[in-house]
Amino acid sequence: MAEGRQHYNVTLAILTLAGSAFALQQTMVIPALPALQRDLHTTTTWVTWVLTVFLLVASVATPVIGKLGDQYGKEKLLVITLSIFLAGSIFAACAWSIWALIAARAIQGVSGAVFPLSFGIIRDEFPKEKVGVAIGLVSAVFGVGGGLGIVLSGLIVDHLSWRWLFIVGAVGIAVAVVLVHKFVPESPIKTPSRVDFLGASLMSVGLISMLIALTEGENWGWLSAKTLGLGVVAAVFLVAWGFAELHVPEPMVDMRMLAIRQVLFTNLTALIAGFAMFGAFVLVPNFVEIPHGLAHSIQERVHFGFDASATKAGLYLLPSSIALLFAGPLAGLIGRRTGSKWPLAAGLLLVAVAAGSLAIWHDEPWQILVAMPILGAGVGFAYASMATLITEAVKPTETGVATGMNTVMRTVGGVIGGQIGAALLAAHTIPGTRGVPAVTGFEIAFGISAIAALTGVGVALLVTPPRLRRRRERLVVATGDVAD
């Protein structure tokens, strides 16, 4: 470390705080949606856009800002990103209508770039042997903050106004802005190039069209003209984006970089992991909030669900958050010895075990509580390993955009998983109720998550070649021999 530069442990603590601020704001609005709908006099469709618009902007902004960080300095872009995040949070706390709140959440969505920028700073500043553990800790914060955000939100909504969700968030973000600016050093590694506006525009339109089609497909109908039309628009723009990136002199995303074996298979794993993890995490709060013993016919009663409040539903996620906090750094330690594909595969295997357990055993609260730390450990292992594998595979000047694209893949997988889960619950309801999900829908959804995670295990094992093949490849390079 150069003389006069901040010690990396201080940098790590500040980056962890910045990541926590993002993770909390991402999920804190979920338990507050009914209160937002009531207080802002809006419909269920529009209030869900408080979540959707955050997701859309985060997906587009993450790789774009990651690229700008590679070009102009990761610390500078992190300060700018957090400042925009702070402005959006203050705007949200003062929102006077659903439209104002949706606009504020769109501004907040820019904060999705916090994680790729943080990963880039870690790679540039930390000793090589500390990078995996540090990335593991920051990655774990994403899941921990998400779980704690739901718990904290329940407490705030039950005892204060929903506006305090954004006031509390703004305080943490403001502290992070000051600390990053004051203590986090600017990266010495930059890419002197121009901004690829064409690539950024094509990718943005393609991603937004795809995510809107996925998030609204259940309401519009999967075969409706709007859903299919947006699907076609997404396909056309994403293909055009790929073509443009191969032909512009300074692309926003180097397609050849995405084709590197370790990057390609890690991104495929991220897509599958997002599908499996998001489905499981979203389903659990819905499951435990079902009123136990609800009468639905003369002959039968509901024998699942625990009639949990929003606060109690969040507490069911707490064991997974605690396990996730320790699993992330542990994945870094294991990856240093064995290679990060092994904790990635192990993490997805744990997710499969947890989701399979929830599909089979869910009659008692303790059965849910046993599965949740297994799920959290699996998510922690997977998130940390994916970020490490990406940073290891690309040039230091490509870290921001590469980890940003990995985050986008995970987000897309999560949207697909969430929509399939919602469709299954809507398709399996209890007769005689107003759409109360039946246990069959939950069982099928958990089962699909388990199968997806098991598929991810197989893909994770393909991230790098077998050890014997890697030795042969190194021998060829060392001796200068060329295989026939």
C-alpha positions as CSV (number, residue, x, y, z in Angstrom):
1,M,0.0,0.0,0.0
2,A,1.4,3.4,-1.0
3,E,2.5,5.7,1.8
4,G,-0.2,8.0,3.0
5,R,-3.1,5.9,1.7
6,Q,-5.9,4.9,4.1
7,H,-5.5,1.5,5.8
8,Y,-7.6,-1.1,3.9
9,N,-9.6,-2.1,7.0
10,V,-11.0,1.4,7.4
11,T,-11.8,1.4,3.7
12,L,-13.6,-1.9,4.1
13,A,-15.7,-0.7,7.0
14,I,-16.8,2.4,5.0
15,L,-17.7,0.3,2.0
16,T,-19.7,-2.0,4.1
17,L,-21.6,0.9,5.5
18,A,-22.3,2.2,2.0
19,G,-23.5,-1.3,0.9
20,S,-25.7,-1.6,3.9
21,A,-27.5,1.7,3.1
22,F,-28.3,0.4,-0.4
23,A,-29.5,-3.0,0.8
24,L,-31.8,-1.6,3.5
25,Q,-33.5,0.8,1.1
26,Q,-34.0,-1.9,-1.5
27,T,-36.3,-4.0,0.8
28,M,-37.6,-1.7,3.5
29,V,-40.5,-0.6,1.3
30,I,-41.9,-4.2,0.9
31,P,-43.8,-4.4,4.2
32,A,-44.9,-0.8,3.8
33,L,-46.7,-1.2,0.5
34,P,-50.2,-1.5,2.0
35,A,-49.6,1.6,4.1
36,L,-48.3,3.5,1.0
37,Q,-51.4,2.4,-1.0
38,R,-53.7,3.6,1.7
39,D,-52.0,6.9,2.5
40,L,-51.3,8.0,-1.1
41,H,-54.8,6.9,-2.3
42,T,-53.5,4.7,-5.1
43,T,-54.0,1.2,-6.6
44,T,-52.1,-2.0,-6.0
45,T,-50.7,-1.8,-9.6
46,W,-49.2,1.6,-9.1
47,V,-47.8,1.0,-5.6
48,T,-45.9,-2.0,-6.9
49,W,-44.0,0.4,-9.1
50,V,-42.4,1.7,-6.0
51,L,-40.4,-1.6,-6.1
52,T,-40.3,-2.0,-9.9
53,V,-38.9,1.4,-10.8
54,F,-36.1,1.0,-8.3
55,L,-35.2,-2.4,-9.9
56,L,-35.3,-1.0,-13.4
57,V,-33.1,2.0,-12.8
58,A,-30.6,-0.1,-10.7
59,S,-30.3,-2.7,-13.5
60,V,-29.5,0.0,-16.1
61,A,-27.4,2.2,-13.9
62,T,-25.2,-0.5,-12.4
63,P,-23.1,-1.4,-15.5
64,V,-23.1,2.2,-16.8
65,I,-21.8,3.7,-13.6
66,G,-19.5,0.8,-13.1
67,K,-17.9,1.6,-16.5
68,L,-17.7,5.3,-15.6
69,G,-16.0,4.4,-12.4
70,D,-13.4,2.4,-14.4
71,Q,-12.9,5.5,-16.6
72,Y,-13.0,8.4,-14.2
73,G,-12.3,7.0,-10.7
74,K,-14.3,4.6,-8.6
75,E,-14.1,6.7,-5.4
76,K,-15.4,9.8,-7.3
77,L,-18.3,7.9,-8.9
78,L,-19.1,6.2,-5.5
79,V,-19.5,9.7,-3.9
80,I,-21.6,10.9,-6.8
81,T,-23.8,7.8,-6.7
82,L,-24.3,8.0,-2.9
83,S,-25.1,11.7,-3.2
84,I,-27.8,11.0,-5.8
85,F,-29.1,8.2,-3.6
86,L,-29.3,10.7,-0.7
87,A,-31.2,13.2,-2.8
88,G,-33.7,10.4,-3.8
89,S,-34.2,9.4,-0.2
90,I,-35.0,12.9,1.0
91,F,-37.3,13.3,-2.0
92,A,-39.1,10.0,-1.1
93,A,-39.5,11.1,2.6
94,C,-41.3,14.3,1.3
95,A,-43.3,12.6,-1.4
96,W,-46.9,14.1,-1.7
97,S,-48.3,11.5,-4.2
98,I,-47.6,8.1,-5.6
99,W,-46.1,9.7,-8.7
100,A,-43.6,11.7,-6.6
101,L,-42.7,8.6,-4.7
102,I,-42.1,6.6,-7.9
103,A,-39.9,9.4,-9.2
104,A,-37.9,9.4,-6.0
105,R,-37.5,5.7,-6.1
106,A,-36.2,6.0,-9.6
107,I,-33.5,8.4,-8.4
108,Q,-32.7,6.0,-5.6
109,G,-32.2,3.2,-8.1
110,V,-28.9,4.8,-9.3
111,S,-27.4,3.4,-6.0
112,G,-27.3,-0.1,-7.5
113,A,-23.8,0.8,-8.7
114,V,-22.5,0.9,-5.0
115,F,-21.5,-2.8,-5.1
116,P,-19.5,-2.9,-8.4
117,L,-17.7,0.3,-7.5
118,S,-16.9,-1.1,-4.0
119,F,-15.6,-4.4,-5.5
120,G,-13.4,-2.3,-7.8
121,I,-12.0,-0.3,-5.0
122,I,-11.3,-3.5,-3.0
123,R,-9.4,-5.0,-5.9
124,D,-7.3,-1.8,-6.4
125,E,-6.5,-1.1,-2.8
126,F,-6.3,-4.4,-0.9
127,P,-3.5,-6.9,-0.5
128,K,-4.2,-9.8,-3.0
129,E,-4.7,-12.3,-0.2
130,K,-7.3,-10.1,1.5
131,V,-9.4,-9.4,-1.6
132,G,-11.6,-12.5,-1.5
133,V,-12.6,-12.1,2.2
134,A,-13.3,-8.4,1.7
135,I,-15.5,-9.0,-1.3
136,G,-17.2,-11.7,0.7
137,L,-18.0,-9.3,3.5
138,V,-19.4,-6.6,1.2
139,S,-21.4,-9.2,-0.7
140,A,-22.8,-10.5,2.5
141,V,-24.0,-7.1,3.4
142,F,-26.3,-7.1,0.4
143,G,-28.3,-10.1,1.8
144,V,-28.0,-9.1,5.5
145,G,-29.2,-5.6,4.8
146,G,-32.1,-6.9,2.8
147,G,-33.3,-9.2,5.6
148,L,-32.8,-6.6,8.3
149,G,-34.5,-4.0,6.1
150,I,-37.7,-6.1,6.2
151,V,-37.5,-6.5,10.0
152,L,-36.8,-2.8,10.6
153,S,-39.5,-1.7,8.1
154,G,-42.1,-3.7,10.0
155,L,-41.2,-2.0,13.3
156,I,-41.2,1.5,11.7
157,V,-44.5,0.9,9.8
158,D,-46.2,-0.5,12.9
159,H,-45.2,2.4,15.2
160,L,-44.3,5.4,13.0
161,S,-45.1,6.8,9.5
162,W,-43.7,5.1,6.4
163,R,-41.9,8.4,5.7
164,W,-39.4,7.4,8.5
165,L,-38.3,4.5,6.3
166,F,-36.6,7.1,4.0
167,I,-35.6,9.4,6.8
168,V,-33.7,6.6,8.6
169,G,-32.2,5.6,5.3
170,A,-31.1,9.1,4.5
171,V,-29.1,9.4,7.7
172,G,-27.1,6.3,7.0
173,I,-26.5,7.4,3.4
174,A,-25.3,10.9,4.4
175,V,-22.8,9.4,6.8
176,A,-21.5,7.1,4.1
177,V,-21.1,10.0,1.6
178,V,-18.9,11.9,4.1
179,L,-16.8,8.9,5.1
180,V,-16.2,7.8,1.5
181,H,-15.2,11.3,0.4
182,K,-12.9,11.8,3.4
183,F,-11.3,8.4,3.9
184,V,-11.6,6.2,0.8
185,P,-8.6,6.8,-1.6
186,E,-9.1,7.3,-5.3
187,S,-8.2,4.4,-7.4
188,P,-4.9,4.7,-9.3
189,I,-6.2,2.4,-12.0
190,K,-8.4,4.1,-14.7
191,T,-9.3,3.5,-18.3
192,P,-8.8,6.6,-20.5
193,S,-11.7,6.2,-23.0
194,R,-14.8,7.9,-24.2
195,V,-18.3,7.1,-22.9
196,D,-20.2,4.7,-25.3
197,F,-23.5,6.5,-25.4
198,L,-24.8,4.3,-28.2
199,G,-24.1,1.1,-26.3
200,A,-25.5,2.5,-23.0
201,S,-28.7,3.6,-24.8
202,L,-29.3,0.3,-26.6
203,M,-28.7,-1.7,-23.4
204,S,-30.9,0.5,-21.3
205,V,-33.9,0.3,-23.7
206,G,-33.4,-3.5,-24.0
207,L,-33.1,-4.1,-20.3
208,I,-36.0,-1.8,-19.3
209,S,-38.3,-3.4,-21.9
210,M,-37.4,-6.9,-20.7
211,L,-37.9,-6.2,-17.0
212,I,-41.2,-4.4,-17.5
213,A,-42.5,-7.3,-19.6
214,L,-41.4,-9.7,-16.8
215,T,-42.7,-7.7,-13.9
216,E,-46.1,-6.8,-15.6
217,G,-46.6,-10.0,-17.5
218,E,-48.8,-11.5,-14.7
219,N,-51.1,-8.5,-14.7
220,W,-51.2,-8.0,-18.5
221,G,-51.3,-11.6,-19.4
222,W,-48.2,-13.4,-20.7
223,L,-49.6,-13.7,-24.2
224,S,-51.0,-10.1,-24.3
225,A,-50.0,-7.7,-27.0
226,K,-48.2,-5.4,-24.5
227,T,-46.1,-8.3,-23.0
228,L,-45.2,-9.8,-26.3
229,G,-44.5,-6.4,-27.9
230,L,-42.1,-5.5,-25.1
231,G,-40.4,-8.9,-25.4
232,V,-39.8,-8.2,-29.1
233,V,-38.5,-4.7,-28.4
234,A,-36.1,-6.1,-25.7
235,A,-34.8,-8.8,-28.1
236,V,-34.2,-6.3,-30.9
237,F,-32.4,-3.7,-28.7
238,L,-30.3,-6.3,-26.9
239,V,-29.2,-7.9,-30.1
240,A,-28.5,-4.4,-31.6
241,W,-26.5,-3.6,-28.4
242,G,-24.4,-6.7,-28.8
243,F,-23.7,-5.9,-32.5
244,A,-22.8,-2.3,-31.7
245,E,-20.5,-3.2,-28.9
246,L,-18.5,-5.5,-31.2
247,H,-18.0,-2.7,-33.7
248,V,-17.5,0.5,-31.8
249,P,-13.9,1.4,-31.1
250,E,-14.4,1.9,-27.3
251,P,-17.4,-0.2,-26.2
252,M,-19.1,0.2,-22.8
253,V,-19.0,-3.5,-22.3
254,D,-16.4,-5.6,-24.1
255,M,-18.3,-8.6,-25.5
256,R,-15.1,-10.6,-25.7
257,M,-14.7,-10.0,-21.9
258,L,-18.2,-11.5,-21.3
259,A,-17.2,-14.5,-23.4
260,I,-14.3,-15.4,-21.1
261,R,-15.1,-18.8,-19.7
262,Q,-15.0,-17.8,-16.1
263,V,-17.1,-14.7,-16.7
264,L,-19.6,-16.4,-18.9
265,F,-20.3,-19.4,-16.6
266,T,-20.3,-17.1,-13.5
267,N,-22.9,-14.9,-15.1
268,L,-25.0,-18.0,-16.1
269,T,-24.8,-19.1,-12.5
270,A,-25.8,-15.6,-11.3
271,L,-29.0,-15.8,-13.5
272,I,-29.9,-19.2,-12.0
273,A,-29.0,-18.2,-8.5
274,G,-31.1,-15.0,-8.7
275,F,-34.0,-17.1,-9.8
276,A,-33.6,-19.7,-7.0
277,M,-32.8,-17.2,-4.1
278,F,-35.3,-14.5,-4.9
279,G,-38.1,-17.0,-5.2
280,A,-37.3,-18.6,-1.8
281,F,-36.8,-15.3,0.1
282,V,-40.0,-13.7,-1.2
283,L,-42.1,-16.8,-0.6
284,V,-41.2,-17.2,3.0
285,P,-42.8,-14.0,4.3
286,N,-45.9,-14.7,2.3
287,F,-46.1,-18.2,3.6
288,V,-45.8,-17.3,7.3
289,E,-48.4,-14.5,7.0
290,I,-51.2,-16.9,5.9
291,P,-53.8,-17.0,8.7
292,H,-53.4,-20.5,10.3
293,G,-56.7,-22.4,10.5
294,L,-58.6,-20.1,8.1
295,A,-61.9,-21.7,7.2
296,H,-62.3,-22.2,3.4
297,S,-65.0,-24.8,3.1
298,I,-67.3,-26.8,5.3
299,Q,-65.0,-29.8,5.3
300,E,-61.5,-28.4,5.3
301,R,-59.3,-25.8,7.1
302,V,-56.0,-24.4,6.2
303,H,-53.2,-26.3,8.0
304,F,-50.3,-24.1,7.1
305,G,-49.2,-20.5,7.7
306,F,-48.6,-18.9,11.1
307,D,-50.7,-15.7,11.0
308,A,-47.5,-13.6,11.3
309,S,-47.6,-9.8,11.3
310,A,-45.2,-7.9,9.0
311,T,-42.7,-7.6,11.9
312,K,-42.9,-11.3,12.7
313,A,-42.5,-12.2,9.1
314,G,-39.3,-10.2,9.0
315,L,-38.1,-12.0,12.1
316,Y,-38.4,-15.3,10.3
317,L,-35.7,-14.0,7.9
318,L,-33.4,-13.0,10.6
319,P,-31.6,-16.3,11.0
320,S,-30.7,-16.3,7.3
321,S,-29.3,-12.7,7.6
322,I,-27.1,-13.8,10.5
323,A,-25.8,-16.8,8.7
324,L,-25.2,-14.8,5.6
325,L,-23.0,-12.3,7.4
326,F,-20.6,-15.0,8.4
327,A,-20.8,-17.1,5.2
328,G,-19.6,-14.3,2.9
329,P,-16.1,-13.9,4.4
330,L,-15.8,-17.6,5.0
331,A,-16.4,-18.2,1.2
332,G,-13.5,-15.8,0.6
333,L,-11.2,-17.9,2.9
334,I,-12.3,-21.2,1.3
335,G,-11.9,-19.8,-2.2
336,R,-8.4,-18.7,-1.5
337,R,-7.4,-22.3,-0.8
338,T,-9.6,-24.2,-3.3
339,G,-10.7,-21.7,-5.9
340,S,-14.0,-19.8,-5.7
341,K,-16.1,-22.1,-7.9
342,W,-16.2,-24.6,-5.0
343,P,-17.8,-22.3,-2.4
344,L,-20.1,-21.1,-5.2
345,A,-21.3,-24.7,-5.9
346,A,-21.5,-25.4,-2.2
347,G,-23.7,-22.3,-1.7
348,L,-26.1,-23.3,-4.4
349,L,-26.3,-26.8,-3.0
350,L,-27.2,-25.3,0.4
351,V,-29.9,-23.1,-1.3
352,A,-31.3,-26.3,-2.9
353,V,-31.3,-28.1,0.5
354,A,-33.1,-25.2,2.2
355,A,-35.7,-24.7,-0.6
356,G,-36.3,-28.5,-0.8
357,S,-36.8,-28.6,3.0
358,L,-39.3,-25.8,2.8
359,A,-41.2,-27.6,0.1
360,I,-41.5,-30.8,2.2
361,W,-41.5,-29.6,5.9
362,H,-43.4,-26.5,6.7
363,D,-46.1,-27.4,9.2
364,E,-44.4,-25.9,12.2
365,P,-42.5,-22.6,12.7
366,W,-39.4,-24.4,13.8
367,Q,-39.2,-26.1,10.4
368,I,-39.0,-22.7,8.7
369,L,-36.5,-21.5,11.2
370,V,-34.2,-24.5,10.6
371,A,-34.2,-23.9,6.9
372,M,-33.5,-20.2,7.0
373,P,-29.9,-20.2,8.2
374,I,-29.1,-22.9,5.6
375,L,-30.6,-20.6,3.0
376,G,-28.7,-17.6,4.3
377,A,-25.4,-19.5,4.3
378,G,-25.9,-20.7,0.8
379,V,-26.7,-17.1,-0.4
380,G,-23.6,-15.8,1.4
381,F,-21.4,-18.3,-0.2
382,A,-22.8,-17.8,-3.7
383,Y,-22.9,-13.9,-3.7
384,A,-19.3,-13.7,-2.4
385,S,-17.9,-16.3,-4.8
386,M,-19.5,-14.8,-7.9
387,A,-18.0,-11.3,-7.2
388,T,-14.6,-12.8,-6.6
389,L,-14.6,-15.0,-9.7
390,I,-15.5,-12.0,-11.9
391,T,-12.8,-9.7,-10.4
392,E,-10.2,-12.5,-10.8
393,A,-11.1,-13.1,-14.5
394,V,-11.0,-9.5,-15.9
395,K,-8.5,-6.7,-16.1
396,P,-8.4,-4.2,-13.3
397,T,-9.7,-1.6,-15.7
398,E,-12.8,-3.7,-16.4
399,T,-13.8,-4.6,-12.8
400,G,-16.7,-2.1,-12.4
401,V,-18.5,-2.9,-15.6
402,A,-17.9,-6.7,-15.3
403,T,-19.3,-6.9,-11.7
404,G,-22.1,-4.6,-12.8
405,M,-23.1,-7.0,-15.5
406,N,-23.0,-9.9,-13.1
407,T,-25.4,-8.0,-10.8
408,V,-27.7,-7.4,-13.7
409,M,-27.8,-11.1,-14.5
410,R,-28.7,-11.9,-10.9
411,T,-31.4,-9.2,-10.9
412,V,-33.0,-10.6,-14.1
413,G,-33.0,-14.1,-12.6
414,G,-34.6,-12.7,-9.4
415,V,-37.4,-11.0,-11.4
416,I,-38.1,-14.2,-13.3
417,G,-38.1,-16.2,-10.1
418,G,-40.4,-13.7,-8.4
419,Q,-42.9,-13.7,-11.3
420,I,-43.0,-17.5,-11.5
421,G,-43.6,-17.7,-7.8
422,A,-46.4,-15.1,-8.0
423,A,-47.9,-17.0,-10.9
424,L,-47.9,-20.3,-9.0
425,L,-49.6,-18.7,-6.0
426,A,-52.2,-17.1,-8.2
427,A,-52.9,-20.4,-10.0
428,H,-53.3,-22.4,-6.7
429,T,-55.8,-20.6,-4.4
430,I,-58.1,-21.9,-1.6
431,P,-61.7,-22.3,-2.8
432,G,-64.1,-20.0,-1.1
433,T,-61.5,-17.3,-0.3
434,R,-60.5,-14.1,-2.1
435,G,-57.4,-15.4,-3.7
436,V,-55.7,-16.8,-0.6
437,P,-52.8,-19.0,-1.9
438,A,-53.1,-22.7,-1.3
439,V,-50.2,-24.7,0.2
440,T,-49.8,-26.5,-3.2
441,G,-48.6,-23.3,-4.8
442,F,-45.9,-22.7,-2.2
443,E,-44.7,-26.4,-2.4
444,I,-44.3,-26.2,-6.1
445,A,-42.6,-22.9,-6.0
446,F,-40.1,-24.0,-3.3
447,G,-39.5,-27.2,-5.3
448,I,-38.8,-25.3,-8.5
449,S,-36.3,-23.1,-6.5
450,A,-34.6,-26.2,-5.3
451,I,-34.3,-27.7,-8.8
452,A,-33.0,-24.4,-10.2
453,A,-30.3,-24.2,-7.4
454,L,-29.2,-27.8,-8.2
455,T,-28.9,-26.9,-11.8
456,G,-26.8,-24.0,-10.7
457,V,-24.4,-26.3,-8.9
458,G,-23.7,-28.1,-12.2
459,V,-23.1,-24.8,-14.0
460,A,-20.8,-23.5,-11.1
461,L,-18.6,-26.6,-11.5
462,L,-18.0,-25.5,-15.1
463,V,-16.8,-22.0,-14.2
464,T,-13.1,-23.1,-14.4
465,P,-11.7,-26.2,-16.1
466,P,-10.8,-29.3,-14.0
467,R,-7.4,-29.0,-12.2
468,L,-5.7,-31.6,-14.5
469,R,-6.7,-29.6,-17.6
470,R,-5.5,-26.4,-16.1
471,R,-2.1,-27.9,-15.4
472,R,-1.8,-29.1,-19.0
473,E,-2.8,-25.6,-20.2
474,R,-0.2,-24.0,-18.0
475,L,2.4,-26.5,-19.2
476,V,1.6,-25.6,-22.9
477,V,2.0,-21.9,-22.2
478,A,5.3,-22.4,-20.2
479,T,6.9,-24.7,-22.9
480,G,5.6,-22.8,-25.9
481,D,4.1,-26.0,-27.4
482,V,1.0,-25.7,-29.5
483,A,-1.7,-28.4,-29.4
484,D,-2.7,-30.0,-32.6
